[in-house]
Amino acid sequence: MKFTASETMSESEIRVLLEHWSHSVRSGYIHGIVAHYAPDILAFDAIAQLQFKGLEAYRKHWEYCMTMCTGPMTFELHDLKISADAELAFAYGLCRCGGTNEKGEQQSGWMRFTGAFRKLDGQWRTVHEHWSTPFDMESGKALLDLKPE
């Protein structure tokens, strides 16, 4: 893993947290996915509900999401930007997310990601997570085929 000279220790720690979390998502390892969330996380996910309040609600959502991915999972953070001080941080970027369907076909799309982190009892925890997908105003359909510029 490479860090830039201007990246702070806190930014590096958030980057490591996000790498572990992304690996857990690709592996379908629920405990690893939720291990970095604060107990009172408030999450705005792109599917199923308007919001998820608390770790148990978000855990159940992740368990549901994993049932939709029967084959290898695609979950790649791109263009990640992190800003952090000693106790508070945020990160944002794009994520290519999807998987392989029962026919062996790769299905994925781009989403937007924002995370807020707070140092609690000496450990970074995700206190807020926001996922969104652009949509067409006229049809109301998600625009999952858009690509980063």
N, C-alpha and C positions, 0 to 999 in steps of 0.2 A: 504494500500500500504506500502510495506517495503522498506527501503533504507539501503544500507550498510553503515558502518561507513566511508568508504573511498569515498563515493559518494558526490560530491560537490553539492551546491545549484543549480548551473546551470544544472548539469546532472539530478538532480531531476526534475527541471522545464521541461527539454526536455522529460523526461519519462512521465510526466503528459500530456504534449502536445500530445505525441504519443498515449497515452491511450485514450484521448478525440477524436483524429482523428480516431483511429481504431474503437471506438464505433460508430462514425458517419458513417464510411464505412459500418459496419454491419447493421446499421439502414437505410442506403440508403439516409441519410440526406446530400444533396449536399452542402448546406450552411455551415454545420459543417465540411465537408471534406475540403473545400477550405478556411475556415476561417483563417487557420494558414499559408497559402502560402503568400510569398512576391509577390507584383504586377509583378515583373519581373522574376518570377520563370522560370527556365529552367529544364524541366523534360525529362528524357529518360525512357519511359514506355516500357513494354515488348510487347505491342500489338499496332497495327494500324499504327503508324508513327515512324519515326526515332527520332524525338524530338518534344517537345511542348514548344513554347516560349510565356511566359506571362500567367497571371492568367486566362484570358478569354478563351484562347485556351485550357488550361488544364481543366478548368471547363467543357467545352463542351465535352472533352474526358471522364471525370468522368461521365457526364450525359449519354453518350453513353454506358459506361461500366455498369452502373446500369440497362440499358434496357436488358442486357443479364442475369441478376439475377432475375428470376421471383419468386423464393422461398426464404427461409431463406439463408442469406449470411454467409459464413465462411471467416473470416479474422482474423488470429491470428499471432501476432509477436512472434517469438521464438529466443532464444539465442541472445537477444538484447545486444549490447555493445554500450556504450555512452562515449564520451570524450568531455569535454567542458571547456572553460575558461569563462571570464565575457562577451564576445561578440561574440564568434564563437564556434560552436559545430558540431560534426558529430556523426551519429549513423549508425550501420549496424547490420544485422541479417538475419534471414530467416522468411518467411511468408507462412503460409498455407492459400491458397486463393481458393475460389470456392463458390458453392451454391448448391441448390436443383433444379433439373430439373423438367419439367412438369409431369414426372412420379413419382415424389417424391424421386428420387434417389440422394444421395449425390455425387457430383462431385467436387473434389478439387485436387490441386497440390501444390508443393513447389516452391517458387520463392526466389530470392535473393533481398535484399533491402539495399540501402544506402541512407541516407539523410544528407544534409548539412544545417545548421541553422545559422542565424545571428540575433543578437539583434538589432531591428530597432525601434526607438522611445520607448524604454523600453520594447518591447514585442518580444519574440522569434518568428521568421518567418522562414519557410522552403524556402530556396533560390535555392536548387537543390535537385532533387529526382531521383533515378536511380533504375529501376526494371529490372531484367533479369531472364531468364529461361535457364538452360543448354539445349543443343541440340546435336543430333547425327550428326557428320560431314558427314557421308556417306549418310544418308537418308534426312538430313535437318530437321528432325522432332524434335519438342520440347520433352524433357524428363520430363514429368509432374509426372511420377510415382516414381521418386527418393525420398528417405526419408533421413532425417538427421541421421548422425552417432552418 
